[in-house]
C-alpha cells in the first residue's frame, strides 16, 4: 500500500485529497505546514509528497529544497499542488526540485492515478 503525504493548510483541500486517496487504497499522512511536512516526510519516508505551494510558515519551494537537501528524503517524489495556474511549458517547478504539478481544484476521478504515476514501481 503506497503512502502519500499531503501538505496543505486548507482543511477542505487536505480532507478531499486524503479521502479520495484512502478510498483508492493509499495510506495517507497529512500536515498543515511546511515544517510539519518536512518532519513527517523524514519520519515516515512516504512514497510521494503532495505539496501546496502556499503554506503559512514556508513556501512550497522552500520545503522541496529542504527535502532535496537531506539525503534521507532526497529521492521522495514531490508534486506541487496549487490553485495558481501554471504553464506546463514553464518548468520552473521542475528546476525548483518538484517532480510534477497537479492543479487545484483536484479532479477526484483522476487524482489516484495521477499520484500513482509518481510512486516508484512496486509500491502501488
N, C-alpha and C positions, 0 to 999 in steps of 0.2 A: 504494500500500500504506500503510494508516494505521499510525501509530506510537503505541504505548501505553507509558507509563512506569509501572511497578509499584513502589510504595514500601511495603515490608513487611519487618519484621525477622525474621519467622518464615520460615525457609528453605523449609519444606514448602508453605506457602501461596503464597509467591512463585513457586516452581517450578511448582506446579499451574496458577496463573493464566498464567504465561509459556508453558507447554507448550500449554495449551488455546488461547490467543490466537494463538500461532505456527501451530498446526495450522489455524486459521481464516483465516490469511492476514495477520495483523498482524506488523509488526516490533515487537520489544519491547526495552525498556531496563529495567534493574532497579537499585534502590537499597535498602539495608538501614537507612538512617537518614534523618531529615528533612533534614538539611543536605546530604547527598549527593543526595537527591531534588531539592532546590532547584537545586543546581549542574547536575545533568543536565537539568532542565527548561529552564534558561536556555541551556545549551549546545546542546541538540538541538531545542527547541521541538516537543515531541510533540503529537499530535492530541488526546490525553486522558491524564490522570494518574489512576491508581487508587491511593488513599492510605489506608493503615491509620491508624486514629485514635490508636493507642498505639505510639509509637516510642521507642527508647532515649534519644534526645537532645532531640527536640522533640515536642510534642503535635501531632497532625494538624491541629488548628485553627490552631496557630501557623504551620505550613507553608503552609496555604492562604492565610492572611492575608499572609504574606510574598510568595507568588506573586501575589496580587491587587495588592499594593502596588508591584510592579515593572511598569512599562509594557510590558516585553518579554513577560512571562508572564501579564499580567492577564486575557487572553481565553482562555487554555487551559482547557478544561473539566476540573474536578477533581471526582472522585467518591470519596466516603468509603466505605471498606470496613471492616467491623467485625463481630466476633462478638457484641458487645454489642447486644442487641435495641433497636432504635429505633422509636418510634411514628411511622408515616408522617404522622400528623396534626400531630406536633410538628416544626415547621420550623426548629428552632434551627440545624441543619446548613446550611440554605439561608441563614439570616441570617449564619452564620459565613463564607460565601463558597463553599460547596460547590455543585456543580450537581446532585448527586443522591447516592443512597446504595445500596450493594449489601451484602446480608447475607452473612456467613460462617457456615457453610461455603458456598463458592460452588457454584452449580448449574452444573456443567461444560457441560451441554447448552444452557443459556440464556445463559451468560456472553458469548460472542461477539456475539450480537445486542444484549444489554444495553449492551455497550461501544460498539458501532457507533452506537447511538441518541445517544450523547453527542458523537460526532465530527461535525465540520462536513460538510455535503453536499459531495460531490466527492472526499472523502478515502477513502471506503470503497467 
